[in-house]
């Protein structure tokens, strides 16, 4: 009886692992072409320009909090990699 139970659990484990491995993980965000990115950036700039100063300040504060929450949720290694990539982008633009 004990051997049958162990065998049944082992088979169920292997089947569930196989089924799980076949599920593709969706990407978190779509890859955009440079033209699409430029269009999105222009849209965001236009929306910001139409906002009142109070709305703009609230939007920026919310965005800042979301970005900080994302950084806090990362492991230290991930956070370091993100910060290094950000600094490299700034240096490439000449802002550093």
Phi and psi in radians as a Rosetta constraint file:
Dihedral C 1 N 2 CA 2 C 2 CIRCULARHARMONIC -1.115 0.35
Dihedral N 2 CA 2 C 2 N 3 CIRCULARHARMONIC -0.689 0.35
Dihedral C 2 N 3 CA 3 C 3 CIRCULARHARMONIC -1.154 0.35
Dihedral N 3 CA 3 C 3 N 4 CIRCULARHARMONIC -0.695 0.35
Dihedral C 3 N 4 CA 4 C 4 CIRCULARHARMONIC -1.129 0.35
Dihedral N 4 CA 4 C 4 N 5 CIRCULARHARMONIC -0.682 0.35
Dihedral C 4 N 5 CA 5 C 5 CIRCULARHARMONIC -1.141 0.35
Dihedral N 5 CA 5 C 5 N 6 CIRCULARHARMONIC -0.775 0.35
Dihedral C 5 N 6 CA 6 C 6 CIRCULARHARMONIC -1.107 0.35
Dihedral N 6 CA 6 C 6 N 7 CIRCULARHARMONIC -0.739 0.35
Dihedral C 6 N 7 CA 7 C 7 CIRCULARHARMONIC -1.119 0.35
Dihedral N 7 CA 7 C 7 N 8 CIRCULARHARMONIC -0.734 0.35
Dihedral C 7 N 8 CA 8 C 8 CIRCULARHARMONIC -1.124 0.35
Dihedral N 8 CA 8 C 8 N 9 CIRCULARHARMONIC -0.712 0.35
Dihedral C 8 N 9 CA 9 C 9 CIRCULARHARMONIC -1.151 0.35
Dihedral N 9 CA 9 C 9 N 10 CIRCULARHARMONIC -0.720 0.35
Dihedral C 9 N 10 CA 10 C 10 CIRCULARHARMONIC -1.115 0.35
Dihedral N 10 CA 10 C 10 N 11 CIRCULARHARMONIC -0.755 0.35
Dihedral C 10 N 11 CA 11 C 11 CIRCULARHARMONIC -1.124 0.35
Dihedral N 11 CA 11 C 11 N 12 CIRCULARHARMONIC -0.763 0.35
Dihedral C 11 N 12 CA 12 C 12 CIRCULARHARMONIC -1.081 0.35
Dihedral N 12 CA 12 C 12 N 13 CIRCULARHARMONIC -0.679 0.35
Dihedral C 12 N 13 CA 13 C 13 CIRCULARHARMONIC -1.098 0.35
Dihedral N 13 CA 13 C 13 N 14 CIRCULARHARMONIC -0.839 0.35
Dihedral C 13 N 14 CA 14 C 14 CIRCULARHARMONIC -1.121 0.35
Dihedral N 14 CA 14 C 14 N 15 CIRCULARHARMONIC -0.683 0.35
Dihedral C 14 N 15 CA 15 C 15 CIRCULARHARMONIC -1.170 0.35
Dihedral N 15 CA 15 C 15 N 16 CIRCULARHARMONIC -0.710 0.35
Dihedral C 15 N 16 CA 16 C 16 CIRCULARHARMONIC -1.217 0.35
Dihedral N 16 CA 16 C 16 N 17 CIRCULARHARMONIC -0.641 0.35
Dihedral C 16 N 17 CA 17 C 17 CIRCULARHARMONIC -1.150 0.35
Dihedral N 17 CA 17 C 17 N 18 CIRCULARHARMONIC -0.730 0.35
Dihedral C 17 N 18 CA 18 C 18 CIRCULARHARMONIC -1.096 0.35
Dihedral N 18 CA 18 C 18 N 19 CIRCULARHARMONIC -0.734 0.35
Dihedral C 18 N 19 CA 19 C 19 CIRCULARHARMONIC -1.175 0.35
Dihedral N 19 CA 19 C 19 N 20 CIRCULARHARMONIC -0.678 0.35
Dihedral C 19 N 20 CA 20 C 20 CIRCULARHARMONIC -1.172 0.35
Dihedral N 20 CA 20 C 20 N 21 CIRCULARHARMONIC -0.666 0.35
Dihedral C 20 N 21 CA 21 C 21 CIRCULARHARMONIC -1.182 0.35
Dihedral N 21 CA 21 C 21 N 22 CIRCULARHARMONIC -0.409 0.35
Dihedral C 21 N 22 CA 22 C 22 CIRCULARHARMONIC -1.472 0.35
Dihedral N 22 CA 22 C 22 N 23 CIRCULARHARMONIC -0.215 0.35
Dihedral C 22 N 23 CA 23 C 23 CIRCULARHARMONIC -1.357 0.35
Dihedral N 23 CA 23 C 23 N 24 CIRCULARHARMONIC 2.056 0.35
Dihedral C 23 N 24 CA 24 C 24 CIRCULARHARMONIC -1.240 0.35
Dihedral N 24 CA 24 C 24 N 25 CIRCULARHARMONIC 2.464 0.35
Dihedral C 24 N 25 CA 25 C 25 CIRCULARHARMONIC -1.512 0.35
Dihedral N 25 CA 25 C 25 N 26 CIRCULARHARMONIC 2.217 0.35
Dihedral C 25 N 26 CA 26 C 26 CIRCULARHARMONIC -1.240 0.35
Dihedral N 26 CA 26 C 26 N 27 CIRCULARHARMONIC 2.514 0.35
Dihedral C 26 N 27 CA 27 C 27 CIRCULARHARMONIC -1.256 0.35
Dihedral N 27 CA 27 C 27 N 28 CIRCULARHARMONIC 2.560 0.35
Dihedral C 27 N 28 CA 28 C 28 CIRCULARHARMONIC -1.251 0.35
Dihedral N 28 CA 28 C 28 N 29 CIRCULARHARMONIC -0.572 0.35
Dihedral C 28 N 29 CA 29 C 29 CIRCULARHARMONIC -2.507 0.35
Dihedral N 29 CA 29 C 29 N 30 CIRCULARHARMONIC 2.564 0.35
Dihedral C 29 N 30 CA 30 C 30 CIRCULARHARMONIC -1.280 0.35
Dihedral N 30 CA 30 C 30 N 31 CIRCULARHARMONIC 2.608 0.35
Dihedral C 30 N 31 CA 31 C 31 CIRCULARHARMONIC -1.488 0.35
Dihedral N 31 CA 31 C 31 N 32 CIRCULARHARMONIC 2.170 0.35
Dihedral C 31 N 32 CA 32 C 32 CIRCULARHARMONIC -1.817 0.35
Dihedral N 32 CA 32 C 32 N 33 CIRCULARHARMONIC 2.628 0.35
Dihedral C 32 N 33 CA 33 C 33 CIRCULARHARMONIC -1.322 0.35
Dihedral N 33 CA 33 C 33 N 34 CIRCULARHARMONIC 2.814 0.35
Dihedral C 33 N 34 CA 34 C 34 CIRCULARHARMONIC -1.000 0.35
Dihedral N 34 CA 34 C 34 N 35 CIRCULARHARMONIC -0.606 0.35
Dihedral C 34 N 35 CA 35 C 35 CIRCULARHARMONIC -1.167 0.35
Dihedral N 35 CA 35 C 35 N 36 CIRCULARHARMONIC -0.721 0.35
Dihedral C 35 N 36 CA 36 C 36 CIRCULARHARMONIC -1.138 0.35
Dihedral N 36 CA 36 C 36 N 37 CIRCULARHARMONIC -0.707 0.35
Dihedral C 36 N 37 CA 37 C 37 CIRCULARHARMONIC -1.105 0.35
Dihedral N 37 CA 37 C 37 N 38 CIRCULARHARMONIC -0.740 0.35
Dihedral C 37 N 38 CA 38 C 38 CIRCULARHARMONIC -1.120 0.35
Dihedral N 38 CA 38 C 38 N 39 CIRCULARHARMONIC -0.689 0.35
Dihedral C 38 N 39 CA 39 C 39 CIRCULARHARMONIC -1.144 0.35
Dihedral N 39 CA 39 C 39 N 40 CIRCULARHARMONIC -0.732 0.35
Dihedral C 39 N 40 CA 40 C 40 CIRCULARHARMONIC -1.114 0.35
Dihedral N 40 CA 40 C 40 N 41 CIRCULARHARMONIC -0.717 0.35
Dihedral C 40 N 41 CA 41 C 41 CIRCULARHARMONIC -1.110 0.35
Dihedral N 41 CA 41 C 41 N 42 CIRCULARHARMONIC -0.731 0.35
Dihedral C 41 N 42 CA 42 C 42 CIRCULARHARMONIC -1.119 0.35
Dihedral N 42 CA 42 C 42 N 43 CIRCULARHARMONIC -0.691 0.35
Dihedral C 42 N 43 CA 43 C 43 CIRCULARHARMONIC -1.089 0.35
Dihedral N 43 CA 43 C 43 N 44 CIRCULARHARMONIC -0.787 0.35
Dihedral C 43 N 44 CA 44 C 44 CIRCULARHARMONIC -1.100 0.35
Dihedral N 44 CA 44 C 44 N 45 CIRCULARHARMONIC -0.723 0.35
Dihedral C 44 N 45 CA 45 C 45 CIRCULARHARMONIC -1.105 0.35
Dihedral N 45 CA 45 C 45 N 46 CIRCULARHARMONIC -0.715 0.35
Dihedral C 45 N 46 CA 46 C 46 CIRCULARHARMONIC -1.135 0.35
Dihedral N 46 CA 46 C 46 N 47 CIRCULARHARMONIC -0.733 0.35
Dihedral C 46 N 47 CA 47 C 47 CIRCULARHARMONIC -1.127 0.35
Dihedral N 47 CA 47 C 47 N 48 CIRCULARHARMONIC -0.723 0.35
Dihedral C 47 N 48 CA 48 C 48 CIRCULARHARMONIC -1.114 0.35
Dihedral N 48 CA 48 C 48 N 49 CIRCULARHARMONIC -0.676 0.35
Dihedral C 48 N 49 CA 49 C 49 CIRCULARHARMONIC -1.156 0.35
Dihedral N 49 CA 49 C 49 N 50 CIRCULARHARMONIC -0.523 0.35
Dihedral C 49 N 50 CA 50 C 50 CIRCULARHARMONIC -1.406 0.35
Dihedral N 50 CA 50 C 50 N 51 CIRCULARHARMONIC -0.293 0.35
Dihedral C 50 N 51 CA 51 C 51 CIRCULARHARMONIC -1.321 0.35
Dihedral N 51 CA 51 C 51 N 52 CIRCULARHARMONIC 2.684 0.35
Dihedral C 51 N 52 CA 52 C 52 CIRCULARHARMONIC -1.310 0.35
Dihedral N 52 CA 52 C 52 N 53 CIRCULARHARMONIC 2.831 0.35
Dihedral C 52 N 53 CA 53 C 53 CIRCULARHARMONIC -0.984 0.35
Dihedral N 53 CA 53 C 53 N 54 CIRCULARHARMONIC -0.639 0.35
Dihedral C 53 N 54 CA 54 C 54 CIRCULARHARMONIC -1.191 0.35
Dihedral N 54 CA 54 C 54 N 55 CIRCULARHARMONIC -0.749 0.35
Dihedral C 54 N 55 CA 55 C 55 CIRCULARHARMONIC -1.118 0.35
Dihedral N 55 CA 55 C 55 N 56 CIRCULARHARMONIC -0.717 0.35
Dihedral C 55 N 56 CA 56 C 56 CIRCULARHARMONIC -1.090 0.35
Dihedral N 56 CA 56 C 56 N 57 CIRCULARHARMONIC -0.763 0.35
Dihedral C 56 N 57 CA 57 C 57 CIRCULARHARMONIC -1.118 0.35
Dihedral N 57 CA 57 C 57 N 58 CIRCULARHARMONIC -0.739 0.35
Dihedral C 57 N 58 CA 58 C 58 CIRCULARHARMONIC -1.137 0.35
Dihedral N 58 CA 58 C 58 N 59 CIRCULARHARMONIC -0.709 0.35
Dihedral C 58 N 59 CA 59 C 59 CIRCULARHARMONIC -1.092 0.35
Dihedral N 59 CA 59 C 59 N 60 CIRCULARHARMONIC -0.818 0.35
Dihedral C 59 N 60 CA 60 C 60 CIRCULARHARMONIC -1.123 0.35
Dihedral N 60 CA 60 C 60 N 61 CIRCULARHARMONIC -0.681 0.35
Dihedral C 60 N 61 CA 61 C 61 CIRCULARHARMONIC -1.125 0.35
Dihedral N 61 CA 61 C 61 N 62 CIRCULARHARMONIC -0.756 0.35
Dihedral C 61 N 62 CA 62 C 62 CIRCULARHARMONIC -1.091 0.35
Dihedral N 62 CA 62 C 62 N 63 CIRCULARHARMONIC -0.770 0.35
Dihedral C 62 N 63 CA 63 C 63 CIRCULARHARMONIC -1.090 0.35
Dihedral N 63 CA 63 C 63 N 64 CIRCULARHARMONIC -0.735 0.35
Dihedral C 63 N 64 CA 64 C 64 CIRCULARHARMONIC -1.078 0.35
Dihedral N 64 CA 64 C 64 N 65 CIRCULARHARMONIC -0.746 0.35
Dihedral C 64 N 65 CA 65 C 65 CIRCULARHARMONIC -1.152 0.35
Dihedral N 65 CA 65 C 65 N 66 CIRCULARHARMONIC -0.697 0.35
Dihedral C 65 N 66 CA 66 C 66 CIRCULARHARMONIC -1.123 0.35
Dihedral N 66 CA 66 C 66 N 67 CIRCULARHARMONIC -0.745 0.35
Dihedral C 66 N 67 CA 67 C 67 CIRCULARHARMONIC -1.107 0.35
Dihedral N 67 CA 67 C 67 N 68 CIRCULARHARMONIC -0.725 0.35
Dihedral C 67 N 68 CA 68 C 68 CIRCULARHARMONIC -1.163 0.35
Dihedral N 68 CA 68 C 68 N 69 CIRCULARHARMONIC -0.676 0.35
Dihedral C 68 N 69 CA 69 C 69 CIRCULARHARMONIC -1.114 0.35
Dihedral N 69 CA 69 C 69 N 70 CIRCULARHARMONIC -0.693 0.35
Dihedral C 69 N 70 CA 70 C 70 CIRCULARHARMONIC -1.111 0.35
Dihedral N 70 CA 70 C 70 N 71 CIRCULARHARMONIC -0.735 0.35
Dihedral C 70 N 71 CA 71 C 71 CIRCULARHARMONIC -1.148 0.35
Dihedral N 71 CA 71 C 71 N 72 CIRCULARHARMONIC -0.692 0.35
Dihedral C 71 N 72 CA 72 C 72 CIRCULARHARMONIC -1.170 0.35
Dihedral N 72 CA 72 C 72 N 73 CIRCULARHARMONIC -0.476 0.35
Dihedral C 72 N 73 CA 73 C 73 CIRCULARHARMONIC -1.373 0.35
Dihedral N 73 CA 73 C 73 N 74 CIRCULARHARMONIC -0.227 0.35
Dihedral C 73 N 74 CA 74 C 74 CIRCULARHARMONIC -1.448 0.35
Dihedral N 74 CA 74 C 74 N 75 CIRCULARHARMONIC 2.795 0.35
Dihedral C 74 N 75 CA 75 C 75 CIRCULARHARMONIC -1.316 0.35
Dihedral N 75 CA 75 C 75 N 76 CIRCULARHARMONIC 2.812 0.35
Dihedral C 75 N 76 CA 76 C 76 CIRCULARHARMONIC -1.004 0.35
Dihedral N 76 CA 76 C 76 N 77 CIRCULARHARMONIC -0.623 0.35
Dihedral C 76 N 77 CA 77 C 77 CIRCULARHARMONIC -1.164 0.35
Dihedral N 77 CA 77 C 77 N 78 CIRCULARHARMONIC -0.748 0.35
Dihedral C 77 N 78 CA 78 C 78 CIRCULARHARMONIC -1.121 0.35
Dihedral N 78 CA 78 C 78 N 79 CIRCULARHARMONIC -0.737 0.35
Dihedral C 78 N 79 CA 79 C 79 CIRCULARHARMONIC -1.096 0.35
Dihedral N 79 CA 79 C 79 N 80 CIRCULARHARMONIC -0.752 0.35
Dihedral C 79 N 80 CA 80 C 80 CIRCULARHARMONIC -1.085 0.35
Dihedral N 80 CA 80 C 80 N 81 CIRCULARHARMONIC -0.719 0.35
Dihedral C 80 N 81 CA 81 C 81 CIRCULARHARMONIC -1.116 0.35
Dihedral N 81 CA 81 C 81 N 82 CIRCULARHARMONIC -0.733 0.35
Dihedral C 81 N 82 CA 82 C 82 CIRCULARHARMONIC -1.120 0.35
Dihedral N 82 CA 82 C 82 N 83 CIRCULARHARMONIC -0.774 0.35
Dihedral C 82 N 83 CA 83 C 83 CIRCULARHARMONIC -1.157 0.35
Dihedral N 83 CA 83 C 83 N 84 CIRCULARHARMONIC -0.686 0.35
Dihedral C 83 N 84 CA 84 C 84 CIRCULARHARMONIC -1.121 0.35
Dihedral N 84 CA 84 C 84 N 85 CIRCULARHARMONIC -0.715 0.35
Dihedral C 84 N 85 CA 85 C 85 CIRCULARHARMONIC -1.121 0.35
Dihedral N 85 CA 85 C 85 N 86 CIRCULARHARMONIC -0.687 0.35
Dihedral C 85 N 86 CA 86 C 86 CIRCULARHARMONIC -1.128 0.35
Dihedral N 86 CA 86 C 86 N 87 CIRCULARHARMONIC -0.766 0.35
Dihedral C 86 N 87 CA 87 C 87 CIRCULARHARMONIC -1.132 0.35
Dihedral N 87 CA 87 C 87 N 88 CIRCULARHARMONIC -0.658 0.35
Dihedral C 87 N 88 CA 88 C 88 CIRCULARHARMONIC -1.125 0.35
Dihedral N 88 CA 88 C 88 N 89 CIRCULARHARMONIC -0.690 0.35
Dihedral C 88 N 89 CA 89 C 89 CIRCULARHARMONIC -1.132 0.35
Dihedral N 89 CA 89 C 89 N 90 CIRCULARHARMONIC -0.714 0.35
Dihedral C 89 N 90 CA 90 C 90 CIRCULARHARMONIC -1.119 0.35
Dihedral N 90 CA 90 C 90 N 91 CIRCULARHARMONIC -0.738 0.35
Dihedral C 90 N 91 CA 91 C 91 CIRCULARHARMONIC -1.126 0.35
Dihedral N 91 CA 91 C 91 N 92 CIRCULARHARMONIC -0.664 0.35
Dihedral C 91 N 92 CA 92 C 92 CIRCULARHARMONIC -1.151 0.35
Dihedral N 92 CA 92 C 92 N 93 CIRCULARHARMONIC -0.571 0.35
Dihedral C 92 N 93 CA 93 C 93 CIRCULARHARMONIC -1.441 0.35
Dihedral N 93 CA 93 C 93 N 94 CIRCULARHARMONIC -0.245 0.35
Dihedral C 93 N 94 CA 94 C 94 CIRCULARHARMONIC 1.548 0.35
Dihedral N 94 CA 94 C 94 N 95 CIRCULARHARMONIC 0.333 0.35
Dihedral C 94 N 95 CA 95 C 95 CIRCULARHARMONIC -1.616 0.35
Dihedral N 95 CA 95 C 95 N 96 CIRCULARHARMONIC -0.235 0.35
